[in-house]
Amino acid sequence: MRRRWWSRVRGRPLGEGIAGRVQAMIDELELRQLELLRANRRLARGQDGTCRSCGRPISPRRLELVQGAVLCAACALIARQSRDLLDPLARRN
């Protein structure tokens, strides 16, 4: 059985084969580009390094590892657990 690729951006199946994989990669790159543009804007405003959820500082190590991070590690964990509960397909990626 062939694997069906899903788009996290559009939330729908993309089909089988190479075309589906290529579209999934394009979607992921577009999402990453948007995240980095937003991070650049926050940096220009002097807001980089502050958790968007709780307002506490994001650790320098996390900012180094996850470029464009908007949540501290604790809030990111909570968000991921919530997303996995609400969207079982998110665990596939």
Secondary structure, DSSP 8 states (H G I E B T S, - for coil): ----EE-TTT-SEEESHHHHHHHHHHHHHHHHHHHHHHHHHHHHHT-TTB-TTT--B--HHHHHHSTT--S-HHHHHHHHHHHHHH-GGGGG-
